[in-house]
Amino acid sequence: IQAIINPIPTAPTVTTPVARCGNGTVNLTANGAVSGQVYRWFDSGGNQVFQSTNHTTNTFTTGNLTASTTFSVAIVN
């Protein structure tokens, strides 16, 4: 049996908070992932709402927002 231990990814950096007036979508961007890692975006309830396909796909476009909403992002191996 061979075990491969991957280091814990660093925390992503997020561009300045995004604001918009009125209903609509918002593009959220994170940075910090390296090859072999992806971004996972979560809503305020902790539900995963998006996972990137690779480390360079770092932007998540929200659905139509009608109120102030909080999202979080993590980098995973």
Salt bridges, closest charged atoms under 4 A:
none
